Amino acid sequence: MKEMQKKYEKLEKNKKKLKQQVVHLRSHLELSMVEYSKIEQYKWELEERIRLDITEKLKEASLFLQTEVASQERLGQLRETNNASIRSQMELRIKELEFELSRMKSSREDFNKPELEKYKQLYVEELKVRTSLTNELNKEQASELKQGERQEEVEGKAGARFQDSGVMT
């Protein structure tokens, strides 16, 4: 019996040790579970923060891209407005220059009109003087021609008289 008692005591000791180990293991398991739970919680929180951070960065990138697109559109509109303004200014300048050219032509014509009238008047006077001189010249020539004919007549009559008188040359 003693042996049994020893075996019993030994078994009791083993049982106690095993209970202590079980308690220790349970405690360790609980700690591990708590740590694992904390690790899982930390992992989940970290993933959530990363997800939120990525979402925030994507929102910022999207907002930046939208701003960039709006800026590009605005820049395009400004360029179109600027080009239209320049085109309008050039058209206005062309019209001003065309008007100035027309005015200059008109002024030149107006300036030349009195001068042209003066030359026309001088030309008309010149024509009158020429006509008058031509008429005078024609009269003189006609007069000279008549005188020449009279002279010939006189000379012809004188020569005939002279021949009649018997003088010979």
Phi and psi in radians as a Rosetta constraint file:
Dihedral C 1 N 2 CA 2 C 2 CIRCULARHARMONIC -1.030 0.35
Dihedral N 2 CA 2 C 2 N 3 CIRCULARHARMONIC -0.673 0.35
Dihedral C 2 N 3 CA 3 C 3 CIRCULARHARMONIC -1.159 0.35
Dihedral N 3 CA 3 C 3 N 4 CIRCULARHARMONIC -0.665 0.35
Dihedral C 3 N 4 CA 4 C 4 CIRCULARHARMONIC -1.226 0.35
Dihedral N 4 CA 4 C 4 N 5 CIRCULARHARMONIC -0.681 0.35
Dihedral C 4 N 5 CA 5 C 5 CIRCULARHARMONIC -1.117 0.35
Dihedral N 5 CA 5 C 5 N 6 CIRCULARHARMONIC -0.748 0.35
Dihedral C 5 N 6 CA 6 C 6 CIRCULARHARMONIC -1.090 0.35
Dihedral N 6 CA 6 C 6 N 7 CIRCULARHARMONIC -0.771 0.35
Dihedral C 6 N 7 CA 7 C 7 CIRCULARHARMONIC -1.113 0.35
Dihedral N 7 CA 7 C 7 N 8 CIRCULARHARMONIC -0.680 0.35
Dihedral C 7 N 8 CA 8 C 8 CIRCULARHARMONIC -1.141 0.35
Dihedral N 8 CA 8 C 8 N 9 CIRCULARHARMONIC -0.832 0.35
Dihedral C 8 N 9 CA 9 C 9 CIRCULARHARMONIC -1.067 0.35
Dihedral N 9 CA 9 C 9 N 10 CIRCULARHARMONIC -0.732 0.35
Dihedral C 9 N 10 CA 10 C 10 CIRCULARHARMONIC -1.104 0.35
Dihedral N 10 CA 10 C 10 N 11 CIRCULARHARMONIC -0.740 0.35
Dihedral C 10 N 11 CA 11 C 11 CIRCULARHARMONIC -1.170 0.35
Dihedral N 11 CA 11 C 11 N 12 CIRCULARHARMONIC -0.657 0.35
Dihedral C 11 N 12 CA 12 C 12 CIRCULARHARMONIC -1.127 0.35
Dihedral N 12 CA 12 C 12 N 13 CIRCULARHARMONIC -0.741 0.35
Dihedral C 12 N 13 CA 13 C 13 CIRCULARHARMONIC -1.085 0.35
Dihedral N 13 CA 13 C 13 N 14 CIRCULARHARMONIC -0.792 0.35
Dihedral C 13 N 14 CA 14 C 14 CIRCULARHARMONIC -1.094 0.35
Dihedral N 14 CA 14 C 14 N 15 CIRCULARHARMONIC -0.682 0.35
Dihedral C 14 N 15 CA 15 C 15 CIRCULARHARMONIC -1.143 0.35
Dihedral N 15 CA 15 C 15 N 16 CIRCULARHARMONIC -0.763 0.35
Dihedral C 15 N 16 CA 16 C 16 CIRCULARHARMONIC -1.090 0.35
Dihedral N 16 CA 16 C 16 N 17 CIRCULARHARMONIC -0.787 0.35
Dihedral C 16 N 17 CA 17 C 17 CIRCULARHARMONIC -1.068 0.35
Dihedral N 17 CA 17 C 17 N 18 CIRCULARHARMONIC -0.753 0.35
Dihedral C 17 N 18 CA 18 C 18 CIRCULARHARMONIC -1.135 0.35
Dihedral N 18 CA 18 C 18 N 19 CIRCULARHARMONIC -0.684 0.35
Dihedral C 18 N 19 CA 19 C 19 CIRCULARHARMONIC -1.113 0.35
Dihedral N 19 CA 19 C 19 N 20 CIRCULARHARMONIC -0.742 0.35
Dihedral C 19 N 20 CA 20 C 20 CIRCULARHARMONIC -1.100 0.35
Dihedral N 20 CA 20 C 20 N 21 CIRCULARHARMONIC -0.734 0.35
Dihedral C 20 N 21 CA 21 C 21 CIRCULARHARMONIC -1.127 0.35
Dihedral N 21 CA 21 C 21 N 22 CIRCULARHARMONIC -0.707 0.35
Dihedral C 21 N 22 CA 22 C 22 CIRCULARHARMONIC -1.110 0.35
Dihedral N 22 CA 22 C 22 N 23 CIRCULARHARMONIC -0.790 0.35
Dihedral C 22 N 23 CA 23 C 23 CIRCULARHARMONIC -1.068 0.35
Dihedral N 23 CA 23 C 23 N 24 CIRCULARHARMONIC -0.808 0.35
Dihedral C 23 N 24 CA 24 C 24 CIRCULARHARMONIC -1.075 0.35
Dihedral N 24 CA 24 C 24 N 25 CIRCULARHARMONIC -0.784 0.35
Dihedral C 24 N 25 CA 25 C 25 CIRCULARHARMONIC -1.147 0.35
Dihedral N 25 CA 25 C 25 N 26 CIRCULARHARMONIC -0.684 0.35
Dihedral C 25 N 26 CA 26 C 26 CIRCULARHARMONIC -1.125 0.35
Dihedral N 26 CA 26 C 26 N 27 CIRCULARHARMONIC -0.756 0.35
Dihedral C 26 N 27 CA 27 C 27 CIRCULARHARMONIC -1.088 0.35
Dihedral N 27 CA 27 C 27 N 28 CIRCULARHARMONIC -0.800 0.35
Dihedral C 27 N 28 CA 28 C 28 CIRCULARHARMONIC -1.094 0.35
Dihedral N 28 CA 28 C 28 N 29 CIRCULARHARMONIC -0.718 0.35
Dihedral C 28 N 29 CA 29 C 29 CIRCULARHARMONIC -1.117 0.35
Dihedral N 29 CA 29 C 29 N 30 CIRCULARHARMONIC -0.756 0.35
Dihedral C 29 N 30 CA 30 C 30 CIRCULARHARMONIC -1.083 0.35
Dihedral N 30 CA 30 C 30 N 31 CIRCULARHARMONIC -0.773 0.35
Dihedral C 30 N 31 CA 31 C 31 CIRCULARHARMONIC -1.072 0.35
Dihedral N 31 CA 31 C 31 N 32 CIRCULARHARMONIC -0.761 0.35
Dihedral C 31 N 32 CA 32 C 32 CIRCULARHARMONIC -1.103 0.35
Dihedral N 32 CA 32 C 32 N 33 CIRCULARHARMONIC -0.723 0.35
Dihedral C 32 N 33 CA 33 C 33 CIRCULARHARMONIC -1.150 0.35
Dihedral N 33 CA 33 C 33 N 34 CIRCULARHARMONIC -0.711 0.35
Dihedral C 33 N 34 CA 34 C 34 CIRCULARHARMONIC -1.107 0.35
Dihedral N 34 CA 34 C 34 N 35 CIRCULARHARMONIC -0.803 0.35
Dihedral C 34 N 35 CA 35 C 35 CIRCULARHARMONIC -1.108 0.35
Dihedral N 35 CA 35 C 35 N 36 CIRCULARHARMONIC -0.750 0.35
Dihedral C 35 N 36 CA 36 C 36 CIRCULARHARMONIC -1.103 0.35
Dihedral N 36 CA 36 C 36 N 37 CIRCULARHARMONIC -0.745 0.35
Dihedral C 36 N 37 CA 37 C 37 CIRCULARHARMONIC -1.089 0.35
Dihedral N 37 CA 37 C 37 N 38 CIRCULARHARMONIC -0.753 0.35
Dihedral C 37 N 38 CA 38 C 38 CIRCULARHARMONIC -1.101 0.35
Dihedral N 38 CA 38 C 38 N 39 CIRCULARHARMONIC -0.736 0.35
Dihedral C 38 N 39 CA 39 C 39 CIRCULARHARMONIC -1.087 0.35
Dihedral N 39 CA 39 C 39 N 40 CIRCULARHARMONIC -0.786 0.35
Dihedral C 39 N 40 CA 40 C 40 CIRCULARHARMONIC -1.089 0.35
Dihedral N 40 CA 40 C 40 N 41 CIRCULARHARMONIC -0.763 0.35
Dihedral C 40 N 41 CA 41 C 41 CIRCULARHARMONIC -1.070 0.35
Dihedral N 41 CA 41 C 41 N 42 CIRCULARHARMONIC -0.806 0.35
Dihedral C 41 N 42 CA 42 C 42 CIRCULARHARMONIC -1.069 0.35
Dihedral N 42 CA 42 C 42 N 43 CIRCULARHARMONIC -0.768 0.35
Dihedral C 42 N 43 CA 43 C 43 CIRCULARHARMONIC -1.057 0.35
Dihedral N 43 CA 43 C 43 N 44 CIRCULARHARMONIC -0.779 0.35
Dihedral C 43 N 44 CA 44 C 44 CIRCULARHARMONIC -1.132 0.35
Dihedral N 44 CA 44 C 44 N 45 CIRCULARHARMONIC -0.786 0.35
Dihedral C 44 N 45 CA 45 C 45 CIRCULARHARMONIC -1.082 0.35
Dihedral N 45 CA 45 C 45 N 46 CIRCULARHARMONIC -0.735 0.35
Dihedral C 45 N 46 CA 46 C 46 CIRCULARHARMONIC -1.103 0.35
Dihedral N 46 CA 46 C 46 N 47 CIRCULARHARMONIC -0.804 0.35
Dihedral C 46 N 47 CA 47 C 47 CIRCULARHARMONIC -1.079 0.35
Dihedral N 47 CA 47 C 47 N 48 CIRCULARHARMONIC -0.704 0.35
Dihedral C 47 N 48 CA 48 C 48 CIRCULARHARMONIC -1.130 0.35
Dihedral N 48 CA 48 C 48 N 49 CIRCULARHARMONIC -0.769 0.35
Dihedral C 48 N 49 CA 49 C 49 CIRCULARHARMONIC -1.075 0.35
Dihedral N 49 CA 49 C 49 N 50 CIRCULARHARMONIC -0.752 0.35
Dihedral C 49 N 50 CA 50 C 50 CIRCULARHARMONIC -1.085 0.35
Dihedral N 50 CA 50 C 50 N 51 CIRCULARHARMONIC -0.773 0.35
Dihedral C 50 N 51 CA 51 C 51 CIRCULARHARMONIC -1.072 0.35
Dihedral N 51 CA 51 C 51 N 52 CIRCULARHARMONIC -0.808 0.35
Dihedral C 51 N 52 CA 52 C 52 CIRCULARHARMONIC -1.105 0.35
Dihedral N 52 CA 52 C 52 N 53 CIRCULARHARMONIC -0.731 0.35
Dihedral C 52 N 53 CA 53 C 53 CIRCULARHARMONIC -1.096 0.35
Dihedral N 53 CA 53 C 53 N 54 CIRCULARHARMONIC -0.773 0.35
Dihedral C 53 N 54 CA 54 C 54 CIRCULARHARMONIC -1.115 0.35
Dihedral N 54 CA 54 C 54 N 55 CIRCULARHARMONIC -0.753 0.35
Dihedral C 54 N 55 CA 55 C 55 CIRCULARHARMONIC -1.062 0.35
Dihedral N 55 CA 55 C 55 N 56 CIRCULARHARMONIC -0.763 0.35
Dihedral C 55 N 56 CA 56 C 56 CIRCULARHARMONIC -1.091 0.35
Dihedral N 56 CA 56 C 56 N 57 CIRCULARHARMONIC -0.782 0.35
Dihedral C 56 N 57 CA 57 C 57 CIRCULARHARMONIC -1.098 0.35
Dihedral N 57 CA 57 C 57 N 58 CIRCULARHARMONIC -0.695 0.35
Dihedral C 57 N 58 CA 58 C 58 CIRCULARHARMONIC -1.128 0.35
Dihedral N 58 CA 58 C 58 N 59 CIRCULARHARMONIC -0.701 0.35
Dihedral C 58 N 59 CA 59 C 59 CIRCULARHARMONIC -1.089 0.35
Dihedral N 59 CA 59 C 59 N 60 CIRCULARHARMONIC -0.774 0.35
Dihedral C 59 N 60 CA 60 C 60 CIRCULARHARMONIC -1.077 0.35
Dihedral N 60 CA 60 C 60 N 61 CIRCULARHARMONIC -0.766 0.35
Dihedral C 60 N 61 CA 61 C 61 CIRCULARHARMONIC -1.116 0.35
Dihedral N 61 CA 61 C 61 N 62 CIRCULARHARMONIC -0.721 0.35
Dihedral C 61 N 62 CA 62 C 62 CIRCULARHARMONIC -1.108 0.35
Dihedral N 62 CA 62 C 62 N 63 CIRCULARHARMONIC -0.787 0.35
Dihedral C 62 N 63 CA 63 C 63 CIRCULARHARMONIC -1.089 0.35
Dihedral N 63 CA 63 C 63 N 64 CIRCULARHARMONIC -0.740 0.35
Dihedral C 63 N 64 CA 64 C 64 CIRCULARHARMONIC -1.062 0.35
Dihedral N 64 CA 64 C 64 N 65 CIRCULARHARMONIC -0.779 0.35
Dihedral C 64 N 65 CA 65 C 65 CIRCULARHARMONIC -1.135 0.35
Dihedral N 65 CA 65 C 65 N 66 CIRCULARHARMONIC -0.700 0.35
Dihedral C 65 N 66 CA 66 C 66 CIRCULARHARMONIC -1.112 0.35
Dihedral N 66 CA 66 C 66 N 67 CIRCULARHARMONIC -0.722 0.35
Dihedral C 66 N 67 CA 67 C 67 CIRCULARHARMONIC -1.107 0.35
Dihedral N 67 CA 67 C 67 N 68 CIRCULARHARMONIC -0.735 0.35
Dihedral C 67 N 68 CA 68 C 68 CIRCULARHARMONIC -1.106 0.35
Dihedral N 68 CA 68 C 68 N 69 CIRCULARHARMONIC -0.758 0.35
Dihedral C 68 N 69 CA 69 C 69 CIRCULARHARMONIC -1.104 0.35
Dihedral N 69 CA 69 C 69 N 70 CIRCULARHARMONIC -0.773 0.35
Dihedral C 69 N 70 CA 70 C 70 CIRCULARHARMONIC -1.091 0.35
Dihedral N 70 CA 70 C 70 N 71 CIRCULARHARMONIC -0.693 0.35
Dihedral C 70 N 71 CA 71 C 71 CIRCULARHARMONIC -1.120 0.35
Dihedral N 71 CA 71 C 71 N 72 CIRCULARHARMONIC -0.744 0.35
Dihedral C 71 N 72 CA 72 C 72 CIRCULARHARMONIC -1.106 0.35
Dihedral N 72 CA 72 C 72 N 73 CIRCULARHARMONIC -0.727 0.35
Dihedral C 72 N 73 CA 73 C 73 CIRCULARHARMONIC -1.115 0.35
Dihedral N 73 CA 73 C 73 N 74 CIRCULARHARMONIC -0.765 0.35
Dihedral C 73 N 74 CA 74 C 74 CIRCULARHARMONIC -1.095 0.35
Dihedral N 74 CA 74 C 74 N 75 CIRCULARHARMONIC -0.740 0.35
Dihedral C 74 N 75 CA 75 C 75 CIRCULARHARMONIC -1.068 0.35
Dihedral N 75 CA 75 C 75 N 76 CIRCULARHARMONIC -0.745 0.35
Dihedral C 75 N 76 CA 76 C 76 CIRCULARHARMONIC -1.069 0.35
Dihedral N 76 CA 76 C 76 N 77 CIRCULARHARMONIC -0.754 0.35
Dihedral C 76 N 77 CA 77 C 77 CIRCULARHARMONIC -1.110 0.35
Dihedral N 77 CA 77 C 77 N 78 CIRCULARHARMONIC -0.729 0.35
Dihedral C 77 N 78 CA 78 C 78 CIRCULARHARMONIC -1.096 0.35
Dihedral N 78 CA 78 C 78 N 79 CIRCULARHARMONIC -0.718 0.35
Dihedral C 78 N 79 CA 79 C 79 CIRCULARHARMONIC -1.092 0.35
Dihedral N 79 CA 79 C 79 N 80 CIRCULARHARMONIC -0.795 0.35
Dihedral C 79 N 80 CA 80 C 80 CIRCULARHARMONIC -1.080 0.35
Dihedral N 80 CA 80 C 80 N 81 CIRCULARHARMONIC -0.758 0.35
Dihedral C 80 N 81 CA 81 C 81 CIRCULARHARMONIC -1.090 0.35
Dihedral N 81 CA 81 C 81 N 82 CIRCULARHARMONIC -0.772 0.35
Dihedral C 81 N 82 CA 82 C 82 CIRCULARHARMONIC -1.097 0.35
Dihedral N 82 CA 82 C 82 N 83 CIRCULARHARMONIC -0.789 0.35
Dihedral C 82 N 83 CA 83 C 83 CIRCULARHARMONIC -1.091 0.35
Dihedral N 83 CA 83 C 83 N 84 CIRCULARHARMONIC -0.723 0.35
Dihedral C 83 N 84 CA 84 C 84 CIRCULARHARMONIC -1.119 0.35
Dihedral N 84 CA 84 C 84 N 85 CIRCULARHARMONIC -0.713 0.35
Dihedral C 84 N 85 CA 85 C 85 CIRCULARHARMONIC -1.105 0.35
Dihedral N 85 CA 85 C 85 N 86 CIRCULARHARMONIC -0.812 0.35
Dihedral C 85 N 86 CA 86 C 86 CIRCULARHARMONIC -1.083 0.35
Dihedral N 86 CA 86 C 86 N 87 CIRCULARHARMONIC -0.774 0.35
Dihedral C 86 N 87 CA 87 C 87 CIRCULARHARMONIC -1.045 0.35
Dihedral N 87 CA 87 C 87 N 88 CIRCULARHARMONIC -0.760 0.35
Dihedral C 87 N 88 CA 88 C 88 CIRCULARHARMONIC -1.115 0.35
Dihedral N 88 CA 88 C 88 N 89 CIRCULARHARMONIC -0.765 0.35
Dihedral C 88 N 89 CA 89 C 89 CIRCULARHARMONIC -1.088 0.35
Dihedral N 89 CA 89 C 89 N 90 CIRCULARHARMONIC -0.713 0.35
Dihedral C 89 N 90 CA 90 C 90 CIRCULARHARMONIC -1.157 0.35
Dihedral N 90 CA 90 C 90 N 91 CIRCULARHARMONIC -0.729 0.35
Dihedral C 90 N 91 CA 91 C 91 CIRCULARHARMONIC -1.094 0.35
Dihedral N 91 CA 91 C 91 N 92 CIRCULARHARMONIC -0.729 0.35
Dihedral C 91 N 92 CA 92 C 92 CIRCULARHARMONIC -1.099 0.35
Dihedral N 92 CA 92 C 92 N 93 CIRCULARHARMONIC -0.746 0.35
Dihedral C 92 N 93 CA 93 C 93 CIRCULARHARMONIC -1.111 0.35
Dihedral N 93 CA 93 C 93 N 94 CIRCULARHARMONIC -0.709 0.35
Dihedral C 93 N 94 CA 94 C 94 CIRCULARHARMONIC -1.078 0.35
Dihedral N 94 CA 94 C 94 N 95 CIRCULARHARMONIC -0.773 0.35
Dihedral C 94 N 95 CA 95 C 95 CIRCULARHARMONIC -1.102 0.35
Dihedral N 95 CA 95 C 95 N 96 CIRCULARHARMONIC -0.718 0.35
Dihedral C 95 N 96 CA 96 C 96 CIRCULARHARMONIC -1.066 0.35
Dihedral N 96 CA 96 C 96 N 97 CIRCULARHARMONIC -0.772 0.35
Dihedral C 96 N 97 CA 97 C 97 CIRCULARHARMONIC -1.157 0.35
Dihedral N 97 CA 97 C 97 N 98 CIRCULARHARMONIC -0.699 0.35
Dihedral C 97 N 98 CA 98 C 98 CIRCULARHARMONIC -1.099 0.35
Dihedral N 98 CA 98 C 98 N 99 CIRCULARHARMONIC -0.728 0.35
Dihedral C 98 N 99 CA 99 C 99 CIRCULARHARMONIC -1.100 0.35
Dihedral N 99 CA 99 C 99 N 100 CIRCULARHARMONIC -0.777 0.35
Dihedral C 99 N 100 CA 100 C 100 CIRCULARHARMONIC -1.068 0.35
Dihedral N 100 CA 100 C 100 N 101 CIRCULARHARMONIC -0.747 0.35
Dihedral C 100 N 101 CA 101 C 101 CIRCULARHARMONIC -1.085 0.35
Dihedral N 101 CA 101 C 101 N 102 CIRCULARHARMONIC -0.785 0.35
Dihedral C 101 N 102 CA 102 C 102 CIRCULARHARMONIC -1.075 0.35
Dihedral N 102 CA 102 C 102 N 103 CIRCULARHARMONIC -0.762 0.35
Dihedral C 102 N 103 CA 103 C 103 CIRCULARHARMONIC -1.099 0.35
Dihedral N 103 CA 103 C 103 N 104 CIRCULARHARMONIC -0.719 0.35
Dihedral C 103 N 104 CA 104 C 104 CIRCULARHARMONIC -1.135 0.35
Dihedral N 104 CA 104 C 104 N 105 CIRCULARHARMONIC -0.723 0.35
Dihedral C 104 N 105 CA 105 C 105 CIRCULARHARMONIC -1.083 0.35
Dihedral N 105 CA 105 C 105 N 106 CIRCULARHARMONIC -0.784 0.35
Dihedral C 105 N 106 CA 106 C 106 CIRCULARHARMONIC -1.090 0.35
Dihedral N 106 CA 106 C 106 N 107 CIRCULARHARMONIC -0.761 0.35
Dihedral C 106 N 107 CA 107 C 107 CIRCULARHARMONIC -1.097 0.35
Dihedral N 107 CA 107 C 107 N 108 CIRCULARHARMONIC -0.732 0.35
Dihedral C 107 N 108 CA 108 C 108 CIRCULARHARMONIC -1.108 0.35
Dihedral N 108 CA 108 C 108 N 109 CIRCULARHARMONIC -0.746 0.35
Dihedral C 108 N 109 CA 109 C 109 CIRCULARHARMONIC -1.130 0.35
Dihedral N 109 CA 109 C 109 N 110 CIRCULARHARMONIC -0.752 0.35
Dihedral C 109 N 110 CA 110 C 110 CIRCULARHARMONIC -1.115 0.35
Dihedral N 110 CA 110 C 110 N 111 CIRCULARHARMONIC -0.686 0.35
Dihedral C 110 N 111 CA 111 C 111 CIRCULARHARMONIC -1.155 0.35
Dihedral N 111 CA 111 C 111 N 112 CIRCULARHARMONIC -0.705 0.35
Dihedral C 111 N 112 CA 112 C 112 CIRCULARHARMONIC -1.354 0.35
Dihedral N 112 CA 112 C 112 N 113 CIRCULARHARMONIC -0.401 0.35
Dihedral C 112 N 113 CA 113 C 113 CIRCULARHARMONIC -1.030 0.35
Dihedral N 113 CA 113 C 113 N 114 CIRCULARHARMONIC -0.893 0.35
Dihedral C 113 N 114 CA 114 C 114 CIRCULARHARMONIC -1.084 0.35
Dihedral N 114 CA 114 C 114 N 115 CIRCULARHARMONIC -0.715 0.35
Dihedral C 114 N 115 CA 115 C 115 CIRCULARHARMONIC -1.126 0.35
Dihedral N 115 CA 115 C 115 N 116 CIRCULARHARMONIC -0.718 0.35
Dihedral C 115 N 116 CA 116 C 116 CIRCULARHARMONIC -1.119 0.35
Dihedral N 116 CA 116 C 116 N 117 CIRCULARHARMONIC -0.743 0.35
Dihedral C 116 N 117 CA 117 C 117 CIRCULARHARMONIC -1.073 0.35
Dihedral N 117 CA 117 C 117 N 118 CIRCULARHARMONIC -0.694 0.35
Dihedral C 117 N 118 CA 118 C 118 CIRCULARHARMONIC -1.073 0.35
Dihedral N 118 CA 118 C 118 N 119 CIRCULARHARMONIC -0.818 0.35
Dihedral C 118 N 119 CA 119 C 119 CIRCULARHARMONIC -1.176 0.35
Dihedral N 119 CA 119 C 119 N 120 CIRCULARHARMONIC -0.616 0.35
Dihedral C 119 N 120 CA 120 C 120 CIRCULARHARMONIC -1.094 0.35
Dihedral N 120 CA 120 C 120 N 121 CIRCULARHARMONIC -0.776 0.35
Dihedral C 120 N 121 CA 121 C 121 CIRCULARHARMONIC -1.088 0.35
Dihedral N 121 CA 121 C 121 N 122 CIRCULARHARMONIC -0.764 0.35
Dihedral C 121 N 122 CA 122 C 122 CIRCULARHARMONIC -1.105 0.35
Dihedral N 122 CA 122 C 122 N 123 CIRCULARHARMONIC -0.666 0.35
Dihedral C 122 N 123 CA 123 C 123 CIRCULARHARMONIC -1.135 0.35
Dihedral N 123 CA 123 C 123 N 124 CIRCULARHARMONIC -0.767 0.35
Dihedral C 123 N 124 CA 124 C 124 CIRCULARHARMONIC -1.076 0.35
Dihedral N 124 CA 124 C 124 N 125 CIRCULARHARMONIC -0.769 0.35
Dihedral C 124 N 125 CA 125 C 125 CIRCULARHARMONIC -1.089 0.35
Dihedral N 125 CA 125 C 125 N 126 CIRCULARHARMONIC -0.717 0.35
Dihedral C 125 N 126 CA 126 C 126 CIRCULARHARMONIC -1.067 0.35
Dihedral N 126 CA 126 C 126 N 127 CIRCULARHARMONIC -0.741 0.35
Dihedral C 126 N 127 CA 127 C 127 CIRCULARHARMONIC -1.077 0.35
Dihedral N 127 CA 127 C 127 N 128 CIRCULARHARMONIC -0.739 0.35
Dihedral C 127 N 128 CA 128 C 128 CIRCULARHARMONIC -1.094 0.35
Dihedral N 128 CA 128 C 128 N 129 CIRCULARHARMONIC -0.780 0.35
Dihedral C 128 N 129 CA 129 C 129 CIRCULARHARMONIC -1.101 0.35
Dihedral N 129 CA 129 C 129 N 130 CIRCULARHARMONIC -0.784 0.35
Dihedral C 129 N 130 CA 130 C 130 CIRCULARHARMONIC -1.047 0.35
Dihedral N 130 CA 130 C 130 N 131 CIRCULARHARMONIC -0.815 0.35
Dihedral C 130 N 131 CA 131 C 131 CIRCULARHARMONIC -1.055 0.35
Dihedral N 131 CA 131 C 131 N 132 CIRCULARHARMONIC -0.770 0.35
Dihedral C 131 N 132 CA 132 C 132 CIRCULARHARMONIC -1.084 0.35
Dihedral N 132 CA 132 C 132 N 133 CIRCULARHARMONIC -0.815 0.35
Dihedral C 132 N 133 CA 133 C 133 CIRCULARHARMONIC -1.134 0.35
Dihedral N 133 CA 133 C 133 N 134 CIRCULARHARMONIC -0.689 0.35
Dihedral C 133 N 134 CA 134 C 134 CIRCULARHARMONIC -1.091 0.35
Dihedral N 134 CA 134 C 134 N 135 CIRCULARHARMONIC -0.756 0.35
Dihedral C 134 N 135 CA 135 C 135 CIRCULARHARMONIC -1.094 0.35
Dihedral N 135 CA 135 C 135 N 136 CIRCULARHARMONIC -0.760 0.35
Dihedral C 135 N 136 CA 136 C 136 CIRCULARHARMONIC -1.095 0.35
Dihedral N 136 CA 136 C 136 N 137 CIRCULARHARMONIC -0.771 0.35
Dihedral C 136 N 137 CA 137 C 137 CIRCULARHARMONIC -1.065 0.35
Dihedral N 137 CA 137 C 137 N 138 CIRCULARHARMONIC -0.768 0.35
Dihedral C 137 N 138 CA 138 C 138 CIRCULARHARMONIC -1.085 0.35
Dihedral N 138 CA 138 C 138 N 139 CIRCULARHARMONIC -0.708 0.35
Dihedral C 138 N 139 CA 139 C 139 CIRCULARHARMONIC -1.114 0.35
Dihedral N 139 CA 139 C 139 N 140 CIRCULARHARMONIC -0.772 0.35
Dihedral C 139 N 140 CA 140 C 140 CIRCULARHARMONIC -1.107 0.35
Dihedral N 140 CA 140 C 140 N 141 CIRCULARHARMONIC -0.761 0.35
Dihedral C 140 N 141 CA 141 C 141 CIRCULARHARMONIC -1.102 0.35
Dihedral N 141 CA 141 C 141 N 142 CIRCULARHARMONIC -0.719 0.35
Dihedral C 141 N 142 CA 142 C 142 CIRCULARHARMONIC -1.139 0.35
Dihedral N 142 CA 142 C 142 N 143 CIRCULARHARMONIC -0.691 0.35
Dihedral C 142 N 143 CA 143 C 143 CIRCULARHARMONIC -1.147 0.35
Dihedral N 143 CA 143 C 143 N 144 CIRCULARHARMONIC -0.774 0.35
Dihedral C 143 N 144 CA 144 C 144 CIRCULARHARMONIC -1.122 0.35
Dihedral N 144 CA 144 C 144 N 145 CIRCULARHARMONIC -0.704 0.35
Dihedral C 144 N 145 CA 145 C 145 CIRCULARHARMONIC -1.091 0.35
Dihedral N 145 CA 145 C 145 N 146 CIRCULARHARMONIC -0.750 0.35
Dihedral C 145 N 146 CA 146 C 146 CIRCULARHARMONIC -1.130 0.35
Dihedral N 146 CA 146 C 146 N 147 CIRCULARHARMONIC -0.729 0.35
Dihedral C 146 N 147 CA 147 C 147 CIRCULARHARMONIC -1.111 0.35
Dihedral N 147 CA 147 C 147 N 148 CIRCULARHARMONIC -0.723 0.35
Dihedral C 147 N 148 CA 148 C 148 CIRCULARHARMONIC -1.091 0.35
Dihedral N 148 CA 148 C 148 N 149 CIRCULARHARMONIC -0.700 0.35
Dihedral C 148 N 149 CA 149 C 149 CIRCULARHARMONIC -1.186 0.35
Dihedral N 149 CA 149 C 149 N 150 CIRCULARHARMONIC -0.716 0.35
Dihedral C 149 N 150 CA 150 C 150 CIRCULARHARMONIC -1.129 0.35
Dihedral N 150 CA 150 C 150 N 151 CIRCULARHARMONIC -0.738 0.35
Dihedral C 150 N 151 CA 151 C 151 CIRCULARHARMONIC -1.049 0.35
Dihedral N 151 CA 151 C 151 N 152 CIRCULARHARMONIC -0.768 0.35
Dihedral C 151 N 152 CA 152 C 152 CIRCULARHARMONIC -1.136 0.35
Dihedral N 152 CA 152 C 152 N 153 CIRCULARHARMONIC -0.686 0.35
Dihedral C 152 N 153 CA 153 C 153 CIRCULARHARMONIC -1.104 0.35
Dihedral N 153 CA 153 C 153 N 154 CIRCULARHARMONIC -0.792 0.35
Dihedral C 153 N 154 CA 154 C 154 CIRCULARHARMONIC -1.133 0.35
Dihedral N 154 CA 154 C 154 N 155 CIRCULARHARMONIC -0.805 0.35
Dihedral C 154 N 155 CA 155 C 155 CIRCULARHARMONIC -1.144 0.35
Dihedral N 155 CA 155 C 155 N 156 CIRCULARHARMONIC -0.671 0.35
Dihedral C 155 N 156 CA 156 C 156 CIRCULARHARMONIC -1.127 0.35
Dihedral N 156 CA 156 C 156 N 157 CIRCULARHARMONIC -0.722 0.35
Dihedral C 156 N 157 CA 157 C 157 CIRCULARHARMONIC -1.227 0.35
Dihedral N 157 CA 157 C 157 N 158 CIRCULARHARMONIC -0.698 0.35
Dihedral C 157 N 158 CA 158 C 158 CIRCULARHARMONIC -1.190 0.35
Dihedral N 158 CA 158 C 158 N 159 CIRCULARHARMONIC -0.694 0.35
Dihedral C 158 N 159 CA 159 C 159 CIRCULARHARMONIC -1.156 0.35
Dihedral N 159 CA 159 C 159 N 160 CIRCULARHARMONIC -0.643 0.35
Dihedral C 159 N 160 CA 160 C 160 CIRCULARHARMONIC -1.220 0.35
Dihedral N 160 CA 160 C 160 N 161 CIRCULARHARMONIC -0.665 0.35
Dihedral C 160 N 161 CA 161 C 161 CIRCULARHARMONIC -1.202 0.35
Dihedral N 161 CA 161 C 161 N 162 CIRCULARHARMONIC -0.718 0.35
Dihedral C 161 N 162 CA 162 C 162 CIRCULARHARMONIC -1.148 0.35
Dihedral N 162 CA 162 C 162 N 163 CIRCULARHARMONIC -0.669 0.35
Dihedral C 162 N 163 CA 163 C 163 CIRCULARHARMONIC -1.222 0.35
Dihedral N 163 CA 163 C 163 N 164 CIRCULARHARMONIC -0.650 0.35
Dihedral C 163 N 164 CA 164 C 164 CIRCULARHARMONIC -1.153 0.35
Dihedral N 164 CA 164 C 164 N 165 CIRCULARHARMONIC -0.567 0.35
Dihedral C 164 N 165 CA 165 C 165 CIRCULARHARMONIC -1.344 0.35
Dihedral N 165 CA 165 C 165 N 166 CIRCULARHARMONIC -0.184 0.35
Dihedral C 165 N 166 CA 166 C 166 CIRCULARHARMONIC 1.635 0.35
Dihedral N 166 CA 166 C 166 N 167 CIRCULARHARMONIC 0.208 0.35
Dihedral C 166 N 167 CA 167 C 167 CIRCULARHARMONIC -1.558 0.35
Dihedral N 167 CA 167 C 167 N 168 CIRCULARHARMONIC 2.369 0.35
Dihedral C 167 N 168 CA 168 C 168 CIRCULARHARMONIC -2.101 0.35
Dihedral N 168 CA 168 C 168 N 169 CIRCULARHARMONIC 2.510 0.35
